[in-house]
């Protein structure tokens, strides 16, 4: 059971890192003019 919990937490951390990267890339792609728009996606 403990191993399962560890695996789940690792998966969650991976997902959070991926989401953060996607957000950063999105901000870079959209440029600084539409920063206001990107706040709604967070």
C-alpha positions as CSV (number, residue, x, y, z in Angstrom):
1,X,0.0,0.0,0.0
2,X,2.8,2.4,0.9
3,X,4.5,1.8,-2.5
4,X,1.2,2.7,-4.3
5,X,0.9,6.0,-2.4
6,X,4.5,6.9,-3.4
7,X,3.8,6.1,-7.0
8,X,0.7,8.2,-6.9
9,X,2.5,11.2,-5.4
10,X,5.2,10.9,-8.1
11,X,2.6,10.8,-10.8
12,X,0.9,13.9,-9.4
13,X,4.2,15.8,-9.2
14,X,4.9,14.8,-12.9
15,X,1.5,16.1,-13.9
16,X,2.0,19.4,-12.0
17,X,5.5,19.9,-13.7
18,X,4.0,19.2,-17.1
19,X,1.2,21.7,-16.5
20,X,3.6,24.3,-15.3
21,X,5.7,23.8,-18.5
22,X,2.6,24.1,-20.7
23,X,1.6,27.3,-19.0
24,X,5.1,28.8,-19.4
25,X,5.2,27.8,-23.0
26,X,1.7,29.2,-23.6
27,X,2.7,32.5,-22.0
28,X,5.8,32.6,-24.2
29,X,3.9,31.8,-27.4
30,X,1.1,34.3,-26.7
31,X,3.5,37.1,-26.0
32,X,3.3,39.8,-23.3
33,X,0.3,41.7,-24.9
34,X,-2.2,38.9,-24.1
35,X,-0.9,38.1,-20.5
36,X,-4.3,39.3,-19.2
37,X,-6.1,36.6,-21.3
38,X,-3.8,33.8,-20.2
39,X,-4.6,34.5,-16.5
40,X,-8.1,33.0,-17.2
41,X,-6.5,29.7,-18.1
42,X,-4.6,29.3,-14.9
